């Protein structure tokens, strides 16, 4: 990995650290984003969006009467709606701002994240979507524990899910605070408290129904916004991608020439934005990073939970198809907007230092690239719209995360492990709402505490944990007859411990974050997924084949019945009537 490239890439790293297709390494402290003047257009539109979504929450609250309604919207969401909601999960504000900033800073190199992430979708579509819907009820632990012993398996699944959710949640909260500081001119702590309070309201009262519709609306607003931006950028160049890229190369060459480069060096610097760079030169880190993105997606609890919101397996498959369409469309537009930032923002003296080629406003303002493109093509009103959508979208993401964390505690730990499946729906809902409050308070406190910390490793770690702990136990319990309770539990915990442990002793945390001397890291690679995922799979396999207990025989004997249900849906829970 090219750690020396922080001069260009650090401009985008803050927001990129929040992407779903997130960076899997940490770097030095990025500092604090500079507070901007009050953006009244953005604040006005933000309040309109918030009032609209609170109205949805009020409506949904009347429909969230049972645990099924609260966790899965009663299974009454269509495939198309669910696909748009999943897309809303991925098309967060950080994706819009971060990926645009990455492409603005380094050209087509930013596309590696999109490609790596996209590869994970066929896995979910072909291997898991239908089986998830047929076997599960509320959480992915329902599937893992379908034929295995409930208590240990659910405990392992709940611990790994909560770990993933916490890392993700803190990253989103910190990102929200930094972004609002840039976009709205509010104080950091105020932004974090606002996000935390609204998130708790959505989840406490509306559950999955409210979360789904908030995600759908914000996905639609975001898609409409980026469509307009992409159209207007292309219109500037006669709808010719070639003309847009040529202008981008010309602008970058001129900036390099201004910095004192020779004509040959300047031309080379300009052309570099059209070729792959060296973010991940080390092949081991590249493979590891790719595996975290691919398989981590299939192990994220708040994504897996979405497959239980649809009425049947057919709709589950359809929702993956629709999500892929919308996310793919969004990524194409982001690429155009990123180059639009180079050609429109860097040539505008009001927005940037055209000689040095940097956006005005100090540290962190590269994350403003997308909203400045909005200002260039649509004026102050559209600038306010995109800014408000950028903030409001984070709310939907954190609401989904909080809901999956709450379900892990109330459904997996309280209802199944502590109460042995005898807890009634009302008691389970009460525990879920208490967990939501606790998670919200913890997220706000940690969000404020981590303001100045680099949080890239948190998101990278969340993906690595999902790929190393959740995915091996989940996929092997579905597809392999020999998987036993002991194998799933030991393999899951080994994947969890190794992914956390290897990240802590990697250069990105051990040296850059903890301040130990260079070269002292015990683990030389940036992403642990290649190793921790292997440990997870080998752990499940080894502890399963060496298990000759009576419980293991029972686990293996139950596989044919599970296979019939997973492939046919016979006996799967139906949808509510709404």
RACOR-V149834 format. One line per field, one symbol per residue. ss: DSSP state (H for helix, E for strand, C for the rest). phi: phi as a letter, one per 40 degrees, with the letter a starting at -180 (. if undefined). A space follows every 10 residues. Layout:
# RACOR-V149834
ss->???
phi->???
This chain:
# RACOR-V149834
ss->CCHHHHHHHH HHHHHHCCCC CCCCCCCCCC CCCCCCCCCH HHHHHHHHHH HHHHHHHHHH HCCCCCHHHH HHHHHCECHH HHHHHHHHHH CCHHHHHHHH HHHHHHHHHH HHHHHHHHHH HHHHHHHHHH HHHHHCCCCC HHHHCCCCCH HHHHHHHHHH HHHHHHHHHH HHHHHHHHHH HHHCCCCHHH HHHHHHHHHH HHHHHHHHHH HHHHHHHHHH HHHHHHHHHH HHHHHCCCCC HHHHHHHHHH HHHHHHHHCC CCHHHHHHHH HHHHCCCCCC CCHHHHHHHH HHHHHHHCCC HHHHHHHHCE CCHHHHHHHH HHHHHHHHHH HHHHHHHHHH HHHHHCCCCC CEECCCCEEC CCCCHHHHHH HHHHHHHHHH HHHHHHHHHH HHHHHHHHHH HHHHHHHHHH HHHHHHHHCC CCCCHHHHHH HHHHHHHHHH HHHHHHHHHC CCCCCHHHHH HHHHHHHHHH HHHHHHHHHC CCCCHHHHHH HHHHHHHHHH HHHHCEHHHH HCCCCCCCCC CCECCCCCHH HHHHHHHHHH HHHHHCCCCH HHHHHHHCHH HHHHHHHHCC CCCCCCCC
phi->.cccccdccc cbcdcccbcc cccbabbcdc gbcccbcdbc dccdcdcccc cccccccccc dcbccbcccc cbfggccccc ccccccdccc cccccdcccc cccdcbgcdc cdcccdcccc cdcccccbdc cdccccbbbc cdcccdbbcc dccccccccc cccdcccccc dccccdcccc dccbgccdcc ccccccccdc cdcdcbfccc dccccccccc cccccccccc ccccccbgfb ddcccccdcc cccccccccg ccdccccccc ccccbccbdb cccccccccc ccccccdcbc cccdcccccb cacdcccccc dcdccccccc cccccccccc cccbccbbcc baccccgbcc hgdgcdccdc cccdcccbgc ccdcccdccd cccddccccc cccccccccc cccccccccf gbccdccccc cccccdcccc ccccccdccc dcccbdcccd cdcccdccbc cdccccccbb cccbdccccc cccccccccc ccccccdcbd ccccgccdgc ccbcbcbcdd cccccccccd cccccccbcc ccccdccccd cccccccbgc gccccccb
